[in-house]
Amino acid sequence: MENYYNCSVLSHNTLESALANHLASKLCNANLSKECLYEIFLKASVEDCEIQGAVRDDLKAVRERDPACVSYVHCLLNFKGFLACQAHRLAHRFWVHGRTVLALHIQNRVSEVFAVDIHPKAKMGRGVVFDHGTGVVIGETAVIGDNVTILHNVTLGGTGKVKGDRHPKIGDGVLIGAGAKVLGNIKVGENARIGAGSIVLKDIPAGATAVGNPAKLVGMR
């Protein structure tokens, strides 16, 4: 593994460079070279202090909240939920700066490579953990707060009945269990918990635990 670690981590002077290189190697294809993606990702990361801080907070969050994570470098190189999250941060920056074609291309590649589909317009706070990541779908007008944990096969989507602002707003410290679907322009309050497999169609108050289909409150913290 010596060559792999040298090329992926030890040959880089900064976390931004190592991450840009690793994402580029994962997301490049015949039409967009690794070198081109590396330059684009690194420039965006270096210019955006918010992204730099968020990456570090996400790394710490995975290390602290995922018992399967044995080290920071383990997360950086092997956790596709973390990598998908960082790719989204870059895509969101490009979207905000009017580079929508590039942003949507990154979204598409992340969906193909990591099986995580996040619209580049969606907003995301710091300290976010996508545990496993597989099957996560997050819609265009969704907003995710700080220190949120989202397990696999979670959907933050629309109901299909509304246009415009149609996706969930997730408060700080929320935990969303595997397979849960949170649908519509609804609010999930701070530190709430959504049980695995639940279907959430109404607002969930702060500190509440909701389970079932449709989800019902079963406790408060």
C-alpha positions in Angstrom: 0.0 0.0 0.0 3.0 2.3 0.2 2.6 3.7 -3.4 -1.1 4.3 -2.9 -0.5 6.3 0.3 2.3 8.2 -1.2 0.3 9.2 -4.3 -2.9 9.9 -2.4 -1.7 11.6 0.7 2.0 12.0 1.5 3.0 13.7 -1.8 0.5 16.5 -1.1 1.3 19.6 1.0 -2.3 20.3 2.0 -5.5 18.5 2.8 -7.1 20.5 -0.1 -4.6 19.1 -2.6 -5.0 15.5 -1.4 -8.7 15.7 -1.4 -8.9 17.4 -4.9 -6.5 14.7 -6.3 -8.5 11.8 -4.8 -11.9 13.2 -6.0 -10.5 13.8 -9.4 -9.2 10.2 -9.7 -12.6 8.9 -8.7 -14.8 11.2 -10.9 -12.7 11.6 -14.1 -13.8 9.9 -17.3 -13.0 9.8 -21.0 -14.4 13.3 -21.4 -13.0 15.0 -18.4 -9.4 14.2 -17.4 -8.1 13.7 -13.9 -5.6 16.6 -14.3 -8.4 19.0 -15.4 -10.7 18.0 -12.5 -7.8 18.3 -10.0 -7.0 21.8 -11.1 -10.7 22.8 -11.0 -11.3 21.2 -7.6 -8.1 22.6 -6.0 -8.7 26.1 -7.2 -12.2 26.1 -5.8 -11.1 24.7 -2.5 -8.2 27.1 -2.0 -10.4 30.1 -2.8 -13.3 29.1 -0.5 -12.5 29.2 3.3 -16.0 27.9 4.0 -15.3 24.7 2.1 -11.9 24.3 3.9 -13.6 24.5 7.3 -16.5 22.2 6.3 -14.1 19.5 5.1 -12.3 19.4 8.4 -15.5 19.5 10.4 -16.9 16.6 8.3 -13.7 14.6 8.8 -13.9 15.1 12.6 -17.6 14.2 12.6 -17.1 10.9 10.8 -14.2 10.0 13.1 -16.3 10.8 16.2 -19.7 9.5 15.1 -19.0 6.4 13.0 -17.6 3.6 15.0 -16.4 1.9 11.8 -14.0 4.8 11.1 -10.5 3.9 12.4 -8.7 7.0 11.3 -8.9 10.3 9.5 -7.0 8.9 6.5 -9.3 5.9 6.4 -12.2 8.3 6.0 -10.5 10.5 3.5 -9.6 7.6 1.2 -12.3 5.0 1.7 -15.6 6.5 2.8 -17.7 7.2 -0.2 -20.3 9.1 1.8 -17.6 11.5 2.9 -16.3 11.9 -0.6 -19.7 12.4 -2.1 -20.3 15.1 0.5 -17.1 16.9 -0.4 -17.9 16.6 -4.1 -21.3 18.2 -3.4 -19.7 21.1 -1.6 -17.6 21.8 -4.8 -20.6 21.4 -7.1 -22.7 23.7 -4.9 -19.9 26.4 -5.2 -19.9 26.0 -9.0 -23.8 26.3 -9.0 -23.8 29.4 -6.9 -21.2 31.0 -9.2 -23.2 30.3 -12.3 -21.2 27.3 -13.5 -24.3 25.1 -13.6 -23.2 22.8 -16.4 -20.1 21.8 -14.5 -22.1 21.5 -11.2 -24.6 19.2 -12.9 -21.9 17.1 -14.5 -20.3 16.6 -11.1 -23.7 15.6 -9.6 -24.1 13.0 -12.4 -20.6 11.6 -11.9 -21.1 11.4 -8.1 -24.3 9.5 -8.6 -22.7 7.1 -11.0 -19.5 6.5 -8.9 -20.7 6.7 -5.3 -24.5 6.0 -5.7 -25.3 9.3 -4.0 -27.5 11.8 -5.8 -27.5 15.4 -4.4 -28.7 18.3 -6.4 -25.9 21.0 -6.5 -28.4 23.7 -5.4 -29.1 21.9 -2.1 -27.6 23.6 0.9 -25.5 21.7 3.5 -24.0 22.7 6.9 -20.9 21.5 8.5 -20.1 18.2 10.4 -22.4 16.2 8.1 -22.0 12.4 8.0 -23.3 10.2 5.3 -22.9 6.8 6.9 -22.4 4.3 4.0 -23.9 6.8 1.6 -25.4 4.3 -0.8 -28.8 5.3 -2.1 -29.0 8.8 -0.6 -31.1 11.2 -2.7 -31.3 14.9 -1.8 -33.5 17.3 -3.8 -32.8 20.8 -5.2 -34.4 22.9 -2.5 -33.4 20.8 0.5 -31.4 22.4 3.4 -29.3 20.4 5.8 -28.1 21.9 9.1 -24.9 21.3 11.0 -23.9 18.0 12.6 -26.5 16.0 10.8 -26.2 12.2 10.3 -27.8 10.5 7.4 -27.7 6.8 6.8 -28.0 4.8 3.6 -31.1 4.8 1.3 -32.4 8.1 2.7 -34.4 10.4 0.5 -35.0 14.1 1.2 -37.4 14.6 -1.7 -40.6 16.2 -2.9 -44.1 14.8 -2.9 -44.6 15.4 -6.6 -47.5 17.8 -5.9 -45.6 21.0 -5.4 -43.2 23.1 -7.5 -40.6 25.6 -6.3 -39.5 25.2 -2.7 -40.5 21.6 -2.3 -37.9 19.7 -0.3 -37.2 19.2 3.5 -35.4 21.5 5.8 -33.3 19.5 8.3 -32.2 21.1 11.6 -28.9 20.9 13.4 -28.0 17.6 15.1 -30.7 15.5 13.3 -30.3 11.7 12.8 -32.1 10.1 9.9 -32.1 6.3 10.0 -31.6 4.0 7.1 -34.3 3.9 4.4 -36.2 6.9 5.8 -38.0 9.2 3.4 -38.6 12.8 4.3 -40.9 14.3 1.7 -42.1 17.8 1.0 -41.3 21.3 2.2 -41.4 20.3 5.9 -39.1 21.0 8.8 -37.3 18.5 11.0 -36.3 20.3 14.2 -33.0 20.3 15.9 -31.8 17.0 17.4 -34.8 15.1 16.2 -34.4 11.4 15.3 -36.1 9.7 12.3 -36.4 5.9 12.6 -35.2 3.6 9.9 -37.7 3.1 7.1 -40.0 5.9 8.3 -42.0 8.0 5.9 -42.1 11.6 7.1 -44.7 13.9 5.6 -45.2 16.5 8.4 -43.1 18.8 10.5 -41.1 17.0 13.3 -40.5 19.2 16.4 -37.0 19.7 17.9 -35.9 16.8 20.1 -38.6 14.4 18.9 -38.3 10.8 17.8 -40.5 9.9 14.9 -41.0 6.3 13.4 -43.4 4.5 11.2 -45.3 5.0 7.9 -46.6 7.6 8.1 -44.2 8.7 10.9 -45.6 9.4 14.3 -43.9 10.9 17.4 -42.9 8.3 19.9 -40.8 10.3 22.3 -39.0 13.6 23.1 -35.4 14.3 24.2 
